[in-house]
Amino acid sequence: MHKSIERIKQMVVKEFIQIFRDKRMKAIIFVIPVIQTMVFGYAVTTDVNNIPTAVYDLDRSYESRELVRRLEASGYFSIRNYVSSPSEMQDLLDRGKVTMALQINRDFAEDLKRRTPTSLQILVDGTDSNTATVAMDYANRVILKYAKDVAGKTARLPVNVDLRARAWYNPELRSKNFNVPGVIATVIMLTSLLLTSMAVVREREIGTMEQLMVTPLKPLELILGKTIPFALIAFFDMALITSIGVLKFDIPIRGSIFLLPVSTAIYLLSVLGTGLFISTLARTQQQAMMAAFFFFMPALLLSGFVFPIENMPVAFQYLTFVNPLRYFLVIIRGLFLKGNGMVILWPQMAALFVLGIVVLALSSLRFRKRLG
Amino acid sequence: MKLLRIKAIAQKELIQIRRDPLSLAMAFLMPVLLLLIFGYAITLDVNNLTTIVYDLDKSSLSRELISELTASGYFSVVRSADSGKDIDHYLDSGKARVALSIPSDFSKNIRTGKTAQLQVIVDGSDSNTATIALGYLSALTEIYAQRIGGGRITPLIEPRMRVWYNTELKSRNYIIPGLIAVIMAVIAALLTSLTVAREWERGTMEQLISTPVKTPELILGKLIPYFLIGFIDMVLSVVMATFLFGVPLRGNIFLLAMISSVFLFGGLSLGIVISITTKSQLVASQISMVVTFLPAFLLSGFMFAISNMPKPLQIITRIIPARYFVAVLKGTFLKGNPLRILVVDAVFLLIFGLVVFAIANRKFKKKIV
């Protein structure tokens, strides 16, 4: 037993020397999580604001300027251009310079003063359907609010329902709160998959696997020696992303921080198992890299990382049950945002654990077979 | 430069590709798989939001409100709560995303002309879905109030909305053209980023160096076969997008083919540069992630609108070729943009390709170090 641990230790040391022999690897292992966290913290926001807007104001009245001012003050729209012809509007939309164009007709102020209903033309670039839907909703609200204010109390509806909405867990609805914890899950998967599978195949490709096999190293020790370094890197990534998230982006950790390494460890079983499995399929590093991607992309898309699982067709929803990323995302977001504990998270943990054991066992078996 | 030598290198590369049918199969299956997932499985359209209702009023008016919500298709009631605790539990465990509680004086207030209140709690952790859910809810309660109030008062201003380019606002039409750019970027990176590093690692580079082949010939020879694979992928993607998913292709298809070739040339050359400078497949794979995949996926405007990003990041996106290609694809598919509009993007892609190709030539040393 003692000797076995010693051998694994030697193997891990060798592996680390090999990984970091290339100075750039140190930078990469640090840079990938940092870039992803930064991008998801700053850039990847599905919050819609500053919608580039063009205004074609034929009325040029106090009222029309007031309406435009209110649109801009809402924070949702940023007026980029004042145009003087319909063709200019068309051109700006065609070029994608603006997403929305608002046309205020000549008698706008006149109509408002006489309290006769008037209309506004709004053109929306529907290319980005999501932004377009939200933009129309916002524009509607701002305009109707303005109309109500102009009309005064006379236009009170006979029935008034007041909707008091609150958002739990993320009251300001910041998308970084949703995304940054998710980055932990995706970075660990992408890096571990690529590194594990390529590192094993590399030995085979450059012919050093034979050398390893003549050493007293047993297959299981070889597997452990090959996976432990990448597990350690994954833990490092997890800690790094969590620190950036908390310190830089004020992501709350409402649950027990102790559950974070525990669940990461459980998650790693499946991820490293899959990496090992890919290494048994691939003969070259090229194949390993492509296969890792072949697994990673669907896993990423069918995990709920960006696209909610409930919106998928039922058949795909079932498919997500074999996706380790799915469970880990629920766990990690529950931990960060909802303050969930074991009481709520245990089914996810259990599923992830079972999945991990199965994947790891199968690929270890296959790995040993390939060695023999 | 001799055509013969370029041809010889291209042939050698082709033979190597043929010997690796697994990689080749994956190079063709990757776009198909991604398009299928994006076409069939994924949608940004929000509906069937799991909802828990806590109806303390239990009147015909409250039931009518609930059926207004479910009939819209946006909300599906998964449970009628018996207590406030139920709501906590359903939201905490993620079994419901929306909780609606109707106070006991709801119908009384409506009948007496007072303002009736509704309490709504949404699970904000997915901020995007939450925002959309709130938008639907306020619109539906408005409609409900107008309906039971007996007809609507015409608002003083009626906003007339028209949607261009993607009239039905299908998220598929929005995502798939951009996705093609991402696929191309990823394929380009996967295919070429290892090709030179592999020769160094396996020791076959020494053999190549001892031949009379010159640097630009070697690089071009290596590019050509991968260019063919990339181009087939491109055709495959466009065919699937138009025929399988019915994304309208309104622009000029030859123009699209031209600009795609330019983009592929740049993407593949970038892969070669990575491969030349790293000389190690492991490092190359990681660097091509940082340089190609992540920017193409996150900063190209393929899904996440660039106008929403903070200013410094918006400036960074200007040096990302995928950004221009995404604009070209969306413009060609949905807007039917002519060359006059696409020319800026096309010129950038061309400059990018030429610069990267030049770098590849400079960086590659036909020397054993």
Interface residues (C-beta under 8 A of the other chain):
Chain A: I19 D22 R24 M25 I28 V31 I32 I35 Q36 V39 F40 Y42 A43 V44 T45 T46 D47 V48 N49 N50 I51 P52 L93 D94 R95 G96 T99 L112 R115 P117 T118 S119 L120 Q121 I122 L123 V124 D125 G126 T127 D128 S129 N130 T131 A132 T133 V134 M136 D137 A139 N140 R141 I143 L144 Y146 A147 K148 V150 A151 A155 L157 P158 V159 N160 V161 D162 L163 R164 A165 R166 A167 W168 Y169 N170 P171 E172 L173 R174 S175 N177 F178 L190 T191 L194 L195 M198 A199 R202 E205 I206 L281 A282 R283 T284 Q285 Q286 Q287 M289 M290 A291 F293 F294 M297 P298 L301 L302 V306 F307 P308 E310 N311 M312 P313 F316 V330 R333 G334 L337 K338 N340 I344
Chain B: D20 L22 S23 M26 A27 L29 M30 L33 L34 I37 F38 Y40 A41 I42 T43 L44 D45 V46 N47 N48 L49 T50 L91 D92 S93 G94 I110 G113 K114 T115 A116 Q117 L118 Q119 V120 I121 V122 D123 G124 S125 D126 S127 N128 T129 A130 T131 I132 L134 G135 L137 S138 A139 T141 E142 Y144 A145 Q146 I148 G149 G150 I153 T154 P155 L156 I157 E158 P159 R160 M161 R162 V163 W164 Y165 N166 T167 E168 L169 K170 S171 N173 Y174 V186 L190 L194 R198 E201 R202 T278 S280 Q281 L282 V283 S285 Q286 I287 M289 V290 L294 L298 L299 M303 F304 A305 S307 N308 M309 P310 L313 A327 K330 G331 L334 K335 N337 I341
